[in-house]
Amino acid sequence: MLKATKYCWIGKLDYICNMNSLNPSIYVCLQSWVPLRSSSSSASEMVSSLLFGERCEELQSEGDWLKVRCLHDWYIGWIPKNYLYPLTADLVNHRWSVVQDADSAWLADNNQFPGLISQGNTAIALSPGSWVPSVEEIFVGNQMFRYARRSTQDSWLQPSRASLSTHLSTEQRFVESARLFLHTPYLWGGRSIWGIDCSGLVQVAAAMSGIKLPRDAYQQAEVGAKKMWNQSAAGDLAFFANTEGRVTHVGIVLENAYIIHAHGRVRLDKLTPSGIESVENGQITHSLFDIRSLTVHS
């Protein structure tokens, strides 16, 4: 049974996509990641992004573009239709698991174009936080795919489904998932290991820990239970506001008064009662607004 607060669910690290999910308006992302834009133009703002295995629902079409609602957080935006794949019978009736490896891939058997890598497979790189079917092999259209982890430059192995220890608490898993993104460059709207923003880091690391969160920092600031400064613990969320009092930044509290957050890159800094203190120059870069716990008790 899932345990929930407002917009926050703590549950399993997988889900079952069954035949009841078949709907011609539902699509799945089978790219490493795709940008979600504010309008039907590649020049428009990237407001968020979809990772491999995440699903969306078509709301409107305009030429080669689809206006979609992301099914994991209800975010709405525009994506080129050729970035998405219809959720067909090939992909249902399987359990899908969250990727917890930093060097894994979706391998397509590539007999038509041999030699792209030494074993004749085409590798679609996967970011932590992606979702893959929990089967050894799966056919999509007329191609066979499998999930694998890189062992050497051109060698792939079937990976463990949970690289992070199953003995970790939810809070520990949350923190360790975020650490996989250390030094990832900041990208507005990003949610992958190739570029991520502050709330994207929190949302994806949470999903890797069985926690479902909304997309933006100000939405995440409504989740969980408020804490005082002297009550904060590793795995809590720290929120930061601008001079108008609007929440504009979020990070994950670590032990010993540190925080992991995306600011220029995913980095570690000191957390003080005043806000984030840069480890590089000692300056306060963000003003503390609130600390909240995602831990939910039955």
Beta strands, then each sheet from edge to edge (+ up, - down):
strand 1: 3-5
strand 2: 8-10
strand 3: 14-17
strand 4: 26-29
strand 5: 33-37
strand 6: 46-51
strand 7: 55-62
strand 8: 65-70
strand 9: 76-80
strand 10: 84-86
strand 11: 94-98
strand 12: 104-109
strand 13: 121-126
strand 14: 131-133
strand 15: 138-140
strand 16: 143-152
strand 17: 155-157
strand 18: 191-192
strand 19: 195-196
strand 20: 211-212
strand 21: 225-227
strand 22: 237-241
strand 23: 247-254
strand 24: 258-262
strand 25: 266-271
strand 26: 275-277
strand 27: 284-293
sheet 1: 1+ 2- 20+
sheet 2: 3+ 11- 14+
sheet 3: 9+ 8- 7+ 4- 10+
sheet 4: 5+ 6-
sheet 5: 13+ 12- 16+ 15-
sheet 6: 13+ 12- 16+ 17-
sheet 7: 18+ 19-
sheet 8: 21+ 27- 22+ 23- 24+ 25- 26+
end
